[in-house]
Amino acid sequence: MNKEELRAVWKQEEDIAYIKGWDFSHIQGKYREEELLPWDYREIIKQYLNDDSNLLDYDTGGGEFLLSLKHPFNKTAATEGYPPNVQLCKEQLLPLGIHFKECSDPSHIPYEDESFDIIINRHGSFDAGELYRLLKKDGIFVTQQVGANNERELVEMVLPNSPLPYPHLTLEKQRKAFEEAGFQILLAQEAYRPIRFYDVGAFVWFARIIQWEFPGFSVDCCFDQLLKMQEKLEQKGVIEGTTHRFLIVAKKI
């Protein structure tokens, strides 16, 4: 394809970029993210969760992972702030008896002090002090986070010299924040894994979805950089980056 044909294809991907829940099936087979980590988030949660636990999933997304835990619904609460997912949660979680509240401010979560035995959070926002308030004594917080250096090679390819959007999201900085808030750190791990794209159009769709990592990205704005990415793809057959993840398990003492 010539340049304008590529632009048309990429613009189409840009125009249809939309996600409900956390569904990346649109680019299935066109990219691969290595998700094997040195820890198992689900199994770690299950170590601390029992049927009597009052559980909160903050930033639950569409509630898919929360439901997979099969925790008693009357002991389960969730929050979400992204409007399409808020509606999805109202449709999926409330009829089950799960206590759902809309919330987009991790420093002001609308529940009473010491409401929960365990709070979980995967790839969402959090505030150590607010979590301390919400947890009962000896309560547990488990989080798997996207780190500050996530996919930086890919960002640099299209938005060179962009500042880190979340420089505070490193294991070292967050461990310190939780300790200062009064938590005991039970587990802390960090990992880097490859992410690969086999189609530049799939990358365009991805970058538009993950807007917080690719601020200001658009096909028109980054067209020359996308052409260079296309050249690299044709030469090597793949565009590669690196994901950054970390895990913290903290206990209120």
C-alpha positions as CSV (number, residue, x, y, z in Angstrom):
1,M,0.0,0.0,0.0
2,N,1.1,3.6,-0.6
3,K,1.2,6.2,2.1
4,E,-2.3,7.5,1.6
5,E,-3.7,4.0,1.6
6,L,-1.9,3.3,4.8
7,R,-3.2,6.5,6.3
8,A,-6.8,5.5,5.4
9,V,-6.4,2.1,7.0
10,W,-4.9,3.6,10.1
11,K,-7.5,6.3,10.3
12,Q,-10.2,3.6,10.2
13,E,-8.6,1.9,13.2
14,E,-8.4,5.2,15.0
15,D,-12.1,5.9,14.4
16,I,-13.3,2.6,15.7
17,A,-11.0,2.6,18.8
18,Y,-13.4,1.9,21.7
19,I,-13.4,-0.5,24.6
20,K,-16.1,-1.8,27.0
21,G,-14.9,-3.7,30.0
22,W,-11.3,-4.7,29.1
23,D,-11.8,-6.5,25.7
24,F,-8.9,-6.5,23.3
25,S,-10.4,-9.1,21.0
26,H,-10.4,-6.6,18.1
27,I,-6.7,-6.9,17.7
28,Q,-6.4,-10.6,18.7
29,G,-3.7,-12.2,16.5
30,K,-2.2,-8.9,15.6
31,Y,-0.4,-8.3,18.8
32,R,0.9,-10.4,21.7
33,E,1.4,-9.3,25.3
34,E,3.4,-11.7,27.5
35,E,1.2,-12.0,30.6
36,L,3.2,-14.7,32.4
37,L,4.4,-12.9,35.6
38,P,6.4,-14.3,38.5
39,W,3.3,-14.1,40.6
40,D,-0.3,-15.1,40.3
41,Y,-2.6,-12.2,41.3
42,R,-5.7,-14.4,41.6
43,E,-3.9,-17.0,43.8
44,I,-2.4,-14.4,46.0
45,I,-5.9,-12.9,46.6
46,K,-7.3,-16.3,47.5
47,Q,-4.6,-16.8,50.1
48,Y,-6.2,-13.9,52.1
49,L,-9.9,-14.3,51.1
50,N,-12.5,-16.4,52.9
51,D,-16.2,-16.5,52.7
52,D,-16.6,-14.1,55.6
53,S,-14.3,-11.4,54.2
54,N,-15.8,-8.1,53.2
55,L,-14.2,-7.5,49.8
56,L,-13.8,-4.3,47.8
57,D,-12.6,-4.3,44.2
58,Y,-11.6,-0.7,43.5
59,D,-11.5,0.2,39.8
60,T,-13.2,-3.0,38.9
61,G,-13.4,-2.3,35.2
62,G,-16.4,-4.3,33.9
63,G,-16.3,-6.5,37.0
64,E,-15.1,-9.6,35.0
65,F,-12.2,-10.5,37.3
66,L,-14.2,-9.8,40.4
67,L,-17.0,-12.2,39.3
68,S,-14.4,-14.8,38.5
69,L,-13.4,-14.9,42.2
70,K,-17.0,-16.2,43.0
71,H,-17.0,-14.5,46.4
72,P,-20.3,-14.3,48.2
73,F,-22.2,-11.4,46.6
74,N,-23.5,-10.0,49.9
75,K,-19.9,-9.7,51.0
76,T,-18.7,-8.0,47.8
77,A,-18.4,-4.4,46.9
78,A,-16.9,-2.6,43.8
79,T,-16.3,0.8,42.4
80,E,-15.6,2.1,38.9
81,G,-15.2,5.5,37.4
82,Y,-14.9,5.0,33.6
83,P,-18.5,5.9,32.3
84,P,-18.9,2.9,29.9
85,N,-17.8,0.5,32.6
86,V,-19.9,2.2,35.2
87,Q,-23.0,1.4,33.1
88,L,-21.8,-2.1,32.5
89,C,-21.3,-2.7,36.3
90,K,-24.8,-1.4,37.0
91,E,-26.2,-3.9,34.6
92,Q,-24.0,-6.8,35.6
93,L,-23.2,-6.4,39.3
94,L,-26.2,-4.7,41.0
95,P,-28.7,-7.4,40.0
96,L,-26.5,-10.0,41.8
97,G,-26.6,-8.1,45.1
98,I,-23.0,-6.8,44.8
99,H,-22.7,-3.3,46.4
100,F,-21.5,-1.1,43.5
101,K,-20.8,2.6,43.7
102,E,-19.5,4.9,41.0
103,C,-16.2,6.5,42.0
104,S,-13.3,8.1,40.1
105,D,-11.4,9.6,43.0
106,P,-9.2,7.1,44.8
107,S,-8.7,9.6,47.7
108,H,-12.4,9.8,48.4
109,I,-14.0,6.4,48.2
110,P,-17.7,6.4,49.3
111,Y,-17.5,3.8,52.1
112,E,-17.3,4.1,55.9
113,D,-14.1,3.7,57.9
114,E,-12.9,0.1,58.5
115,S,-15.5,-1.4,56.1
116,F,-13.4,-4.1,54.5
117,D,-11.2,-7.0,55.3
118,I,-9.5,-7.0,51.9
119,I,-9.3,-4.5,49.1
120,I,-8.0,-5.5,45.7
121,N,-7.0,-3.3,42.7
122,R,-5.6,-4.4,39.4
123,H,-4.2,-1.7,37.1
124,G,-6.3,1.0,38.8
125,S,-5.7,4.1,40.8
126,F,-5.1,4.1,44.6
127,D,-4.3,6.2,47.6
128,A,-2.5,4.4,50.4
129,G,-4.0,6.7,53.1
130,E,-7.5,6.2,51.9
131,L,-7.0,2.4,51.7
132,Y,-5.8,2.5,55.3
133,R,-9.0,4.3,56.4
134,L,-11.2,1.7,54.6
135,L,-9.5,-1.4,55.9
136,K,-10.2,-3.1,59.2
137,K,-7.2,-3.8,61.5
138,D,-5.1,-6.5,60.0
139,G,-6.9,-5.9,56.7
140,I,-5.1,-6.7,53.4
141,F,-4.6,-4.7,50.2
142,V,-3.5,-6.5,47.1
143,T,-2.6,-4.6,43.9
144,Q,-1.1,-5.5,40.6
145,Q,0.0,-2.3,38.8
146,V,1.2,-1.0,35.5
147,G,4.5,0.6,36.2
148,A,5.8,4.0,35.2
149,N,8.1,2.6,32.4
150,N,5.3,0.6,30.7
151,E,5.7,0.4,26.9
152,R,8.1,3.3,26.8
153,E,9.9,2.1,23.6
154,L,6.5,2.2,21.8
155,V,5.7,5.6,23.2
156,E,9.1,6.9,22.1
157,M,8.5,5.6,18.5
158,V,5.5,7.8,18.0
159,L,5.8,10.5,20.7
160,P,9.5,11.0,21.2
161,N,10.7,12.7,24.5
162,S,7.3,12.4,26.1
163,P,7.4,12.7,29.9
164,L,6.4,9.7,32.0
165,P,2.6,10.1,32.7
166,Y,2.9,8.4,36.1
167,P,6.5,8.7,37.4
168,H,5.4,7.8,40.9
169,L,4.3,4.3,39.8
170,T,7.4,2.3,40.7
171,L,7.8,-0.4,43.3
172,E,10.3,1.5,45.3
173,K,8.2,4.7,45.5
174,Q,4.9,2.9,46.3
175,R,6.5,0.6,48.8
176,K,7.7,3.7,50.7
177,A,4.2,5.4,50.4
178,F,2.5,2.4,52.0
179,E,5.0,2.1,54.8
180,E,4.6,5.8,55.5
181,A,0.8,5.3,55.6
182,G,1.2,2.7,58.3
183,F,1.1,-0.6,56.3
184,Q,3.4,-3.6,56.7
185,I,4.6,-4.8,53.3
186,L,4.0,-8.6,53.0
187,L,5.1,-9.0,49.4
188,A,6.6,-6.7,46.8
189,Q,7.7,-7.8,43.3
190,E,8.4,-6.2,39.9
191,A,8.6,-7.6,36.4
192,Y,9.2,-6.6,32.8
193,R,7.8,-8.6,29.9
194,P,7.7,-8.2,26.0
195,I,4.8,-6.8,24.0
196,R,4.8,-7.3,20.3
197,F,2.7,-5.9,17.4
198,Y,2.5,-7.5,14.0
199,D,0.3,-4.8,12.4
200,V,0.6,-1.1,12.7
201,G,-3.1,-0.6,12.4
202,A,-3.5,-2.8,15.6
203,F,-1.0,-0.5,17.3
204,V,-3.0,2.6,16.3
205,W,-6.1,1.1,17.8
206,F,-4.2,0.1,21.0
207,A,-2.6,3.6,21.4
208,R,-5.9,5.3,21.0
209,I,-7.4,3.0,23.7
210,I,-4.5,3.6,26.1
211,Q,-4.7,7.3,25.8
212,W,-3.0,8.0,29.2
213,E,0.2,6.3,28.0
214,F,0.0,7.9,24.5
215,P,-1.2,11.4,25.2
216,G,-2.0,13.4,22.1
217,F,-1.5,10.5,19.8
218,S,-3.3,10.5,16.5
219,V,-2.7,9.2,13.0
220,D,-2.3,12.7,11.6
221,C,-0.1,14.0,14.3
222,C,2.2,10.9,14.3
223,F,1.9,9.9,10.6
224,D,5.6,10.2,9.8
225,Q,6.5,8.1,12.9
226,L,3.9,5.5,12.0
227,L,5.5,5.2,8.5
228,K,8.9,4.5,10.2
229,M,7.1,1.9,12.3
230,Q,5.7,0.4,9.2
231,E,9.2,0.2,7.6
232,K,10.5,-1.5,10.7
233,L,7.6,-4.0,10.7
234,E,8.3,-4.8,7.0
235,Q,12.0,-5.4,7.8
236,K,11.7,-7.3,11.0
237,G,8.2,-8.6,11.0
238,V,7.4,-7.3,14.4
239,I,7.3,-4.1,16.5
240,E,8.5,-4.8,20.1
241,G,8.2,-3.0,23.4
242,T,8.3,-3.9,27.1
243,T,5.6,-3.9,29.7
244,H,6.3,-3.0,33.3
245,R,4.3,-4.5,36.2
246,F,4.6,-4.6,40.0
247,L,2.8,-6.2,42.8
248,I,2.3,-5.1,46.4
249,V,0.5,-7.0,49.2
250,A,0.2,-4.7,52.3
251,K,-1.3,-5.3,55.7
252,K,-2.9,-2.6,57.9
253,I,-1.2,-2.7,61.3
